[in-house]
Every structure is written in C-alpha cells, then in structure tokens.
C-alpha cells in the first residue's frame, strides 16, 4: 500500500440525505427552476462531501482533500522530513444547525499527527478505534522510518 488515505466518516443518513438533495436539485435545475435547483444541488453536494488526507509513500507527497463519490480533489505537496507520529485521544465536536435550533455533538476520537521541524504537525488520521490507529501508526513507522509516541493514556510513552 503506497498511498494511505483518510476520509472522515459521514453518518449514513446525512450522506443519503445529501445524495437525495443533490439528485433532486439537479432534476429541478434541468426541468423547472434554475435558482431552487442550484440551491438544492449545492446543499446536497455539501452534505455528501467528505474531508480527508492522503500521503503517497513512494513519492513522499501528501495532500488534504475533498472527496465525493470516490473522486478526490486536492493539491499534492512534498512531505517534510517527519520526526515521529503521535497517537492521542481528544474530543471532536460537530455543530448541527437547523432553521430554529442548534446543537453540538461531541465524541471521543483518536488522532494521528505526523510531527516535523520544531513541533509543526499534520493531522493525518482520525478514528474511534484504538487498534486501527496503532495499525496506521505502525505503517507510518515502517514506511517513514520514524518513532511512535503513544499519548492515549495520561503518561505518554515511545513505542
């Protein structure tokens, strides 16, 4: 596996709703009302769009990307000289706005950051599965010849 891809998970219902809105918007766009068709299409596109990142281990390049229907968009950049990969727990919040109400969902996730030059980092991978996080970190360790910092517990340790 020479390219590692991370795509943020989108709830299934949100993704389905986005596709339905997109298809309805395109139908309206081409049959009746240009303005409403464009609005529904843009809303549907936004709901179905996924954020993520990729790293190409052969070319030593990376990119942050947007993905829809398996098509990835983003500009490749050269990888800096990575020093280590950090695996740590954090909380991620997602705000949902409806016409008259707003709510925020918070969940615990595990994040992989690739650190380079003077504590700069690239957040590369997010998951809620600790085993999965360490599997990806181990792949980075082998592919990039770097160490792993396990910061998932109160006491950090090098692996």
N, C-alpha and C positions, 0 to 999 in steps of 0.2 A: 504494500500500500504506500505509494509515493506521495499521495495528496490526502491530507486529513481535512475533513470538512465538518464544521459545526454549524447546525441550523437550529435556532431557537424553536422549541416546540410551541405550536399554536394549538389551543384547545380545539378539538374536533368540531364542536358546534360552531365556534367562531369561524373556522375555515370553511365549513359548509355554508354558513350564512354569507360569508364573503363571496363564495363562488356563485350562489344563487343571486345575490345582488349584482354581481358583475354580469352574469348572463342576462338578467332582467334589464339591467342598464343598457347593455348592447342591443337587446331586442327593441327597447324603447327608442334608443338612439337612431336606429336604422328604420324604424317604422312610423313613429309618431312625433315625439317631442325631443328635439336636439338637447335642450337645456336639462330636462329631467333625466334623460338618458345618460348624459355626461356626468351628472351628479351621482346617480346610482352606480355607474361604472367605476368612478373614482373611489367611492366608498367601498365597493366590493373589492376592488384591487387592493386598497389599503388593508382590509381585513384578511385577505388571503396572502399578503406579502409576509415573508419570513426574513428575519435578520440572521446573520451568521458570519463566519470567517473560515478561511481556508489557508493552509500552508502547504506549499509544494516542497517536499524534502529533497527532491533531485535538483531543482533549480535554485533552491534556497530563497524562495519568494513567498510572500503572504499577501492576503487581501481581506478587507472587511467586505461583506457582500450583502446584497438583497437577492432574494430568490422567490420566484413564483412559478409554479408548475414544473419545478425541476430545472428551470433556467436560471443561472447565476449571473449577476451583474456586479462588477467591482473592478477596481484597478489594481493590478499586481505591483507590489513594491519589494525591493530587496530586503531580505531579512537582516537585522543587525546580528552581531555576534552574541547569541544568547548565553547567559551565565548559569541559570537554573530555572526550573519550573516549580512554582509554588501551588500547592493544593490546599485550599482553605474553605471553611464554611462561612456563609454570610446570608443575609436575608435580601430577597428581591421583592420589590413592590410593583404592583401594576394597578394603575388607576383606570377605572371604567366610568365613562360619562354617558349618561342618558339625558334626555331633554331636561328633566327637572331634578335629577338626582345624580350624585357622585359617590362612588365607593372605591376603596382601595383594598386589593387582595395582597397579602404578604405570605411568602412561603420561603422555607429554608432551602438553600441550594449550595452546591459545591462548585467552586470556580477554580480554573487553572489559568494562572498568569505566567507568561514567559518573561523573565526579567533580563535586562541588558543594561549597559552603560549607566552607572550611578543610580540604580534603583528605578529606572524607567521600566515600564512593562506594557505588554499587550495582553489584554484579556482574551483568551482564545477559546476556552471551552467552559460550558456551564451544564451541570446535570444535577439530578437529585439522587443519583445512585453513586455511593462512595466507591464501590468496586469498579464501576465504569470509569470514574475519574482517575483512579490509580492505574487502570489499564492504559488509558490515553497518556497519562504522565510517564508511564514506563516506556511507551512507544517514543515519546519525545526524548526521553533519556537515552535510549539506544540510537535513535536517528540523529540527534544533535550532539551527542556525547556531553550531556550536562547532568547535574545532580537534581534530585527531587527534595523539596522542602515540604514535609507534612505538617501543615498548620491547621489540621482539622480538629485537634484537641487543644486544651489550654496550654500545653507545653509543646512547642514546635520541635521537630527533630528532622535530621537529614537522613535520607534513605539511600 
